[in-house]
Amino acid sequence: VSEQLKPRTFDLDGNRHLFSLAADWRLTRDSLLEAEFESSHKAQPSQNGFSLLGNLLPRAGDPRLNLNNQAWSQPSVFDAFTGTVRFTQALNADWRWSAQIGQQRLKSDDRLAYAFGCSMEERYDRYCSDGSFDFYDFRSENERRRQTAGNLALKGRLATGGVQHDVSVGLLASRVRNRFQDQAYNYVGSGNVWGTAVVPADPTLTSPNTNRDERSTELSVQDAIRWTDRFTTWVGVRHTQFARDSVRTDGTRPTGYKDGVTTPWVALSYALQPELMAYASWGKGVESQLVPGKPQQYTNAGEALPPLASRQWELGLKGGSGNPAEGLNWQLAYFNIVRPMTNIDACENTGAECTGRYDGTARHRGLEANVQWASGPWRLAGGATFIDAKRRGSSFSPELNGQRPVNVPDQVWRLRAAYRVAAVPGLELQGLLSREGRRDVLADGSLRLPAWTRVDAALRYETKIGRTATTWTLGVENLFGRRYWKESPNQYGHVYLFPGAPRTLRLGLTASL
C-alpha cells in the first residue's frame, strides 16, 4: 500500500507506505505453520488542538486550520516492523495446541510546534483570553520501542455427563524495551489561534527522557459450559505477574517494582424463546497509567504507575429473526464500569511540582440499545447509548467527587439507512445521522460542549469490470457543512478542543482480484 496523505486540514500533508505478507504451510494433516510480517512507514505533521480562551468557550472556527504551521515544523515519522510465527498441532478431533512467538519494533520521531498554556495570565490549562498561547519547540527523536511475546495455548472439547465443555489454557510471556534520547521542550514565544504568529526554533535537547523495561507472565484458564441447548455459561481467570523498571536518560531516578493481579470473569446466556436471549456478564480488567515525561511538573515523570483492576458488569437482552439480511434484530443492555483515575491532570493545574498517582475512580453506567431492520431494498440500523458517569473517591481534588469526567458525552446516537435502487442494479443510496450529547470541558463541570449533529451521505455502486468485482463509492461527509466542537480531551492537564471535520467529498474504488 502506498498513499499520499492530503487531508483538508492545512499543513498536514504526508505519506504512508505499508507492505504485508502472510503465508501458511500444511506440514502434515494435523500440523500447520503460519507466518505474518508487516512493515510500515508514515510521515505526517501532528495537529495542535484549540482551547478555551480564558473563561470563554469560543465558537468553532475553521477546522482546516493547523496551529502547527511554523516554517521549522517537521513531520512526525513512524516506522514499524511486526513479525509473528505460529505453529498449531491437532492432537485428535477435539484437542489441539499451539505455540506462537512475535516481535514488534517501532521507531519514531515525534515533533511539534506545541501550543500549551498561557503564562501571561498564569493559566496553564488553556489559552489566553486574547487568543494567544505559549509556543514550545518539542522534539523527541529516535524513540525506539520493542515488544517480544511468546504464547502457548491448549484448546479442546470434553463432555461430563450431558454437559459440554470448551476449555482453553494459555501461558503468555512478554518483554517490552523502550529506549529514548533527551528531548527538546523549549519555550520559543507566543502563538495565536489565527495561526499568524512566527516564532524561532529551539531544538536544544534540554529535557531528559525515561527509558523503560517491562516483563510480564500471564496464565489464563477459561471454560465455556453448555448445560442445555438454551443455557450456557463462561468462566475464566487470568493471573499476571509484572516487573517494571525505569531510569532517566541522564541516569537519575532509577525505579522498579514487581506486582501481580488476578482478573476473573463470568458470563451466562439463556434462551427465553427461540428468538429471545437474556445474558449477563461480570469481570475485571487491568489498567495502568504512565506519568507524562515532564520533569519540571512531576516528581516521577515518565514512570509507569502500578497496574490496578477495573470492574465491569452487564445485563442484556437480544432478540429478532437471527438473520441480519432480513427482518428485525435488536439488543438492549445495561452496563456498569468502574475505572481507576489519576491526579495527572489535576497536578498540571496546580502550577507546582507534584507526584503523579492514582486518585479515586470513575463510574460509567448506562443503557445501550441497537436495532437493525431489513426488508426488500431497505436496510435500517440505529443505536443509542445513554451514559451516567461520575468521579468518586478523589482525595487530591475532593471537589471533583460527584462530577462528570471530562469529554464523556451524556448520550450518543447513530442512525443508518440504505436503499437499493431497483432500476439500476448494484446502486445503493446510503445515509448516516450522528449525534452526540453534551460533555464537560472542565473537571468542575462549569463549562460544557454543546451537543452536535452531523449528516453523511453516499452513493455505492457494485459492478464487474471483466471478471473483476468492483465497488465505487461517492460520499459527502458533513453534508451540511456544520462547524462544531467534536470533543474536548485533556492532555497533561490542558484542555484541548477539536473541531468536527469540514464538508468533505470522497471518491473510492475497491477491486476484488
C-alpha positions in Angstrom: 0.0 0.0 0.0 1.3 3.5 -0.9 -0.7 6.5 0.0 -0.2 10.3 -0.3 -2.0 11.9 2.7 -3.6 15.2 1.7 -6.3 16.0 4.2 -8.3 19.2 4.0 -6.5 20.4 7.2 -3.8 22.9 6.2 -0.1 22.0 6.7 -0.9 18.3 7.3 0.2 16.6 4.1 2.1 13.4 4.5 2.7 9.9 3.1 2.2 6.3 4.2 3.6 3.0 2.9 2.8 -0.5 4.0 3.9 -4.0 3.0 2.4 -7.1 4.5 2.9 -10.8 3.8 1.0 -13.8 5.2 1.8 -17.5 4.4 0.9 -20.9 5.8 2.4 -24.3 5.3 0.5 -27.5 6.0 3.3 -29.7 7.3 1.1 -32.8 7.9 -2.6 -33.4 8.1 -2.6 -32.3 11.7 0.3 -29.7 11.7 0.1 -26.1 10.4 2.8 -23.5 10.3 1.7 -19.9 9.8 3.7 -16.6 9.4 2.8 -13.0 9.2 5.0 -10.0 8.5 4.2 -6.3 8.1 6.4 -3.3 7.5 5.1 0.3 7.5 6.2 3.9 7.3 4.2 7.1 7.9 5.4 10.7 7.9 2.9 13.4 8.6 2.9 16.6 10.8 1.0 16.5 14.0 -2.0 18.8 14.7 -2.5 21.0 17.7 -5.9 21.3 19.3 -7.6 24.6 20.0 -8.6 25.5 23.6 -10.6 27.8 25.9 -9.8 31.5 25.6 -9.6 32.4 29.3 -13.0 31.6 30.6 -14.6 31.6 27.2 -15.7 28.6 25.1 -15.1 30.1 21.6 -17.2 29.3 18.6 -15.8 26.5 16.5 -13.6 28.1 13.8 -12.2 26.8 10.5 -11.5 23.1 11.0 -8.8 23.3 8.3 -6.5 25.5 10.4 -3.5 23.8 11.9 -1.6 25.7 14.6 1.5 23.5 13.9 2.4 25.7 10.9 5.8 27.1 11.7 8.4 27.1 8.9 10.6 24.9 11.0 7.8 22.4 11.8 8.7 18.9 10.8 6.6 15.8 10.2 6.4 13.1 12.9 7.8 9.9 11.5 6.7 6.4 12.4 8.4 3.2 11.2 7.2 -0.2 12.3 8.0 -3.9 11.7 5.9 -6.7 13.1 6.5 -10.4 12.6 4.6 -13.4 14.0 5.2 -17.2 13.6 2.6 -19.7 14.9 2.6 -23.5 14.9 -0.6 -25.4 15.5 -0.8 -29.2 16.2 -4.0 -31.2 16.4 -3.8 -33.9 19.0 -7.1 -35.5 17.9 -10.5 -34.4 16.7 -11.2 -32.4 19.9 -7.9 -31.1 21.1 -5.1 -29.0 19.7 -2.2 -27.0 21.0 -0.4 -24.0 19.5 2.8 -22.1 20.0 3.3 -18.5 18.8 6.2 -16.0 19.0 6.2 -12.5 17.7 8.0 -9.2 17.9 7.2 -5.6 17.1 9.8 -2.9 16.5 8.9 0.7 16.4 11.0 3.8 15.7 9.5 7.3 15.8 10.5 10.9 15.6 7.9 13.0 17.5 8.0 16.7 16.5 5.6 19.5 17.2 5.3 23.3 17.4 3.4 22.7 20.7 0.7 25.1 21.9 0.4 24.8 25.7 -1.0 27.2 28.3 -0.8 30.9 29.0 2.0 32.1 31.2 1.0 35.7 30.7 -2.2 35.0 32.7 -0.6 32.2 34.8 -3.2 29.7 33.5 -1.6 26.5 32.3 -4.7 24.5 31.3 -6.0 26.8 28.5 -5.0 29.6 26.1 -5.0 33.3 26.9 -8.2 35.3 26.8 -6.8 37.4 23.9 -6.3 34.3 21.7 -2.6 33.9 22.3 -0.8 30.9 23.9 2.7 29.8 24.8 4.6 28.1 22.0 7.1 25.3 22.6 9.5 23.6 20.2 9.0 19.9 21.1 11.2 17.2 19.6 11.7 13.6 20.8 13.6 11.8 18.1 15.0 8.3 17.7 12.4 6.8 20.0 12.7 3.0 19.9 10.2 0.6 21.3 10.5 -3.2 21.1 7.9 -5.8 22.3 8.5 -9.5 22.2 5.9 -12.1 23.2 5.5 -15.8 23.2 2.3 -17.8 23.8 1.5 -21.4 24.5 -2.2 -22.5 24.3 -4.2 -25.7 24.6 -7.8 -25.8 23.4 -10.2 -28.6 23.4 -13.7 -30.0 24.0 -14.9 -32.6 26.5 -18.1 -33.8 28.0 -19.0 -34.5 31.6 -22.3 -36.3 31.6 -24.6 -34.4 29.4 -22.6 -31.1 29.8 -20.3 -29.9 27.0 -17.1 -28.0 27.9 -14.9 -25.9 25.5 -11.7 -25.4 27.5 -8.7 -23.3 26.8 -5.5 -22.8 28.8 -2.8 -20.2 27.9 0.6 -19.1 29.0 1.8 -15.7 27.7 5.2 -14.1 28.4 6.1 -10.7 27.1 9.0 -8.3 27.2 9.0 -4.5 26.5 12.1 -2.4 26.0 11.7 1.3 25.3 14.8 3.5 24.7 14.8 7.2 24.2 17.2 10.1 24.0 17.0 13.5 25.6 14.2 15.6 24.2 13.6 19.3 23.3 10.8 21.1 25.2 11.7 24.7 24.9 9.6 27.9 25.1 10.0 29.8 21.8 7.4 32.6 22.1 3.7 33.3 21.7 1.4 31.9 19.1 -2.3 32.7 18.4 -5.4 30.9 17.4 -5.5 32.6 14.0 -2.2 30.8 13.0 -0.4 34.0 12.0 2.4 34.1 14.6 6.0 33.4 13.6 8.4 32.2 16.3 12.0 30.9 16.1 13.0 27.3 16.5 15.0 25.9 19.5 15.8 22.2 19.0 18.2 22.2 22.0 17.9 18.9 23.9 17.2 20.2 27.4 14.9 17.7 29.0 15.8 14.1 30.0 13.5 11.3 28.9 12.7 8.0 30.6 13.9 4.5 29.5 11.6 1.7 30.5 11.7 -2.1 30.7 8.7 -4.3 31.4 8.3 -8.0 31.8 5.1 -9.9 32.4 4.0 -13.5 32.6 0.3 -14.4 32.3 -1.6 -17.6 32.9 -5.2 -17.9 31.8 -7.9 -20.6 32.0 -11.4 -20.4 30.6 -14.3 -22.8 30.1 -17.5 -22.4 28.0 -20.0 -24.7 29.5 -23.1 -25.7 27.5 -25.5 -27.1 30.1 -28.5 -27.4 27.7 -29.5 -26.1 24.3 -30.8 -23.0 26.0 -28.3 -22.3 28.8 -24.6 -21.6 28.5 -22.0 -20.2 31.0 -18.5 -18.9 30.5 -16.0 -18.7 33.4 -12.4 -17.7 33.3 -9.5 -16.3 35.3 -6.2 -14.7 34.4 -3.2 -14.1 36.7 -0.5 -11.7 35.6 2.9 -11.1 37.2 4.5 -7.7 36.3 8.0 -6.4 36.7 8.8 -2.8 35.6 12.0 -0.7 35.7 12.7 2.8 34.6 15.6 5.2 34.6 16.1 8.7 33.2 18.3 9.1 30.2 20.7 11.0 32.3 21.0 8.0 34.7 18.9 9.6 37.5 15.7 8.4 39.2 16.0 4.6 38.8 12.9 2.9 39.9 11.5 -0.6 39.8 8.7 -2.7 41.2 7.1 -6.1 40.9 3.4 -6.8 41.3 0.7 -9.3 40.4 -3.0 -9.1 39.6 -5.8 -11.6 39.2 -8.7 -10.8 36.9 -11.7 -13.3 36.9 -14.7 -13.1 34.7 -18.0 -14.9 34.3 -20.9 -14.8 31.9 -24.1 -16.6 31.1 -26.8 -16.7 28.5 -30.3 -18.2 28.5 -32.6 -18.6 25.5 -36.0 -17.5 26.9 -37.6 -18.2 23.5 -36.1 -19.3 20.1 -35.7 -15.7 19.1 -35.1 -14.1 22.5 -32.0 -14.5 24.7 -31.0 -13.0 28.0 -27.4 -12.6 29.1 -25.3 -11.3 32.0 -21.5 -10.8 32.5 -19.1 -9.7 35.1 -15.4 -9.3 35.1 -12.2 -7.4 36.0 -9.6 -5.9 33.7 -6.1 -4.4 34.2 -5.3 -0.7 33.7 -2.0 1.1 34.0 -1.1 4.8 33.5 2.1 6.4 32.5 3.1 9.7 34.1 4.0 12.3 31.4 7.7 12.8 30.8 7.7 16.4 32.1 10.3 16.6 34.9 9.5 20.3 35.5 6.0 19.2 36.6 6.1 15.7 38.0 8.5 14.3 40.6 8.1 10.9 39.0 8.0 12.0 35.4 8.0 9.1 32.8 7.3 6.4 35.4 4.6 3.8 34.9 2.1 3.5 37.8 1.3 0.1 39.2 -1.5 -1.8 37.5 -4.9 -1.6 39.0 -8.1 -3.6 38.3 -11.2 -2.1 36.7 -14.6 -3.8 37.1 -17.5 -4.2 34.7 -20.9 -5.9 34.7 -23.6 -6.0 32.1 -27.2 -7.3 31.7 -28.8 -7.6 28.3 -31.5 -9.0 26.0 -31.1 -9.9 22.4 -34.0 -10.7 20.0 -35.1 -10.9 16.5 -35.1 -13.0 13.4 -31.5 -14.1 13.7 -31.0 -13.2 10.1 -29.2 -9.9 9.6 -30.2 -9.8 5.9 -34.0 -9.9 6.6 -36.3 -9.0 9.4 -35.9 -7.2 12.7 -33.0 -7.8 15.2 -32.4 -5.8 18.4 -30.2 -5.7 21.5 -30.7 -3.9 24.8 -28.0 -3.8 27.5 -27.4 -2.1 30.9 -23.7 -1.7 31.9 -21.7 -0.5 34.9 -18.0 0.2 34.6 -15.6 1.3 37.4 -12.2 2.5 36.4 -9.2 3.9 38.4 -8.4 7.5 37.9 -5.2 9.5 38.4 -4.3 13.0 39.6 -2.2 13.6 36.5 -4.4 16.3 35.0 -5.0 17.9 38.4 -1.2 18.0 39.0 -0.8 20.2 36.0 -3.4 22.7 37.1 -1.6 23.3 40.5 1.2 25.1 38.7 3.7 23.4 41.1 5.6 20.1 41.1 3.7 17.1 42.4 3.7 13.3 42.2 1.5 11.5 39.7 -0.5 8.8 41.4 -3.9 7.1 41.4 -6.7 9.2 42.8 -10.2 7.6 43.2 -12.3 6.1 40.5 -14.8 7.0 37.7 -18.0 5.0 37.4 -19.7 4.8 34.0 -23.1 3.3 33.9 -25.8 3.4 31.2 -28.1 1.9 28.8 -27.3 0.8 25.2 -29.8 -0.1 22.6 -29.3 -1.2 19.0 -31.8 -2.3 16.3 -31.4 -3.5 12.7 -34.2 -4.0 10.1 -34.0 -5.2 6.6 -36.8 -5.8 4.1 -36.6 -5.8 0.3 -34.5 -2.9 -0.9 -34.4 -1.2 2.5 -31.8 -1.6 5.4 -32.1 0.5 8.5 -29.9 0.4 11.7 -29.9 2.6 14.7 -28.2 2.8 18.1 -28.4 4.9 21.2 -26.3 5.0 24.3 -27.1 6.9 27.5 -24.2 7.4 29.9 -24.2 8.5 33.5 -20.6 9.0 34.6 -19.3 10.3 38.0 -16.0 10.7 39.7 -15.7 9.1 43.2 -13.1 8.8 45.9 -10.7 11.6 44.9 -8.5 12.8 47.8 -6.2 15.1 45.7 -9.2 17.0 44.3 -12.2 16.2 46.5 -14.3 18.9 44.9 -14.4 16.7 41.8 -16.3 13.9 43.5 -19.8 13.6 42.0 -18.7 15.5 38.9 -18.8 14.0 35.4 -15.4 13.0 33.9 -14.4 15.4 31.1 -15.1 14.6 27.5 -17.7 11.9 28.2 -20.9 12.6 26.3 -24.2 12.0 28.1 -25.7 10.3 25.0 -24.7 9.0 21.6 -27.0 8.4 18.7 -26.4 6.7 15.3 -28.9 6.1 12.5 -28.0 4.4 9.2 -30.3 4.0 6.2 -29.6 2.3 2.8 -31.9 1.8 -0.2 -31.1 -0.4 -3.2 -32.3 1.2 -6.4 -34.1 -1.5 -8.4 -33.9 0.5 -11.7 -30.1 0.5 -11.5 -28.8 -2.9 -10.3 -25.9 -2.6 -8.0 -26.7 1.0 -6.9 -27.4 1.8 -3.3 -28.2 5.1 -1.6 -26.7 5.5 1.9 -27.2 7.9 4.8 -25.8 8.3 8.3 -27.1 10.6 11.1 -24.7 11.0 14.0 -25.5 12.9 17.2 -23.5 13.2 20.5 -24.8 14.9 23.6 -23.2 17.5 25.9 -19.8 16.8 27.5 -17.9 18.6 30.3 -14.9 20.6 29.2 -13.6 21.4 32.7 -13.4 18.9 35.6 -15.6 21.0 37.8 -18.4 21.0 35.3 -18.5 24.7 34.9 -18.2 24.6 31.1 -19.7 22.1 28.6 -19.5 21.5 24.9 -23.0 21.6 23.3 -24.5 18.6 21.6 -23.7 18.2 17.9 -25.4 16.5 14.9 -23.8 15.5 11.6 -25.2 14.0 8.4 -23.2 12.0 5.9 -24.5 10.7 2.5 -23.1 8.3 -0.1 -23.8 6.5 -3.4 -22.4 3.0 -3.6 -22.3 1.1 -6.9 -21.3 -2.5 -7.3 -20.4 -3.8 -10.8 -18.0 -6.0 -12.7 -15.2 -4.9 -15.0 -14.5 -8.1 -16.9 -14.2 -10.7 -14.2 -13.2 -8.2 -11.5 -15.8 -7.3 -8.9 -15.6 -3.5 -8.2 -17.3 -1.2 -5.8 -17.4 2.6 -6.4 -18.3 4.9 -3.6 -19.1 8.6 -3.9 -19.7 10.2 -0.5 -20.0 13.5 1.3 -19.1 13.8 5.0 -20.7 16.6 7.0 -23.2 17.2 4.2 -24.5 20.5 5.6 -21.0 21.8 6.4 -21.7 22.4 10.1 -19.0 23.8 12.4 -18.9 22.3 15.8 -16.5 21.2 18.6 -16.4 17.4 18.3 -14.6 16.6 21.5 -12.7 18.2 24.4 -9.9 15.8 25.7 -7.4 16.8 28.4 -3.8 16.2 27.7 -1.3 16.7 30.6 -4.0 18.7 32.4 -4.5 21.0 29.4 -8.0 21.4 27.8 -8.0 21.0 24.1 -10.9 21.4 21.7 -11.0 19.6 18.4 -13.4 20.6 15.7 -15.5 18.3 13.5 -14.2 17.6 10.0 -15.3 20.1 7.3 -17.6 19.1 4.4 -15.5 16.5 2.5 -16.2 14.8 -0.8 -14.7 11.3 -1.2 -14.5 9.0 -4.2 -13.4 5.5 -3.7 -12.8 2.3 -5.7 -12.4 -1.2 -4.4 -11.5 -4.1 -6.7 -11.5 -7.8 -5.7 -8.9 -9.6 -7.7 
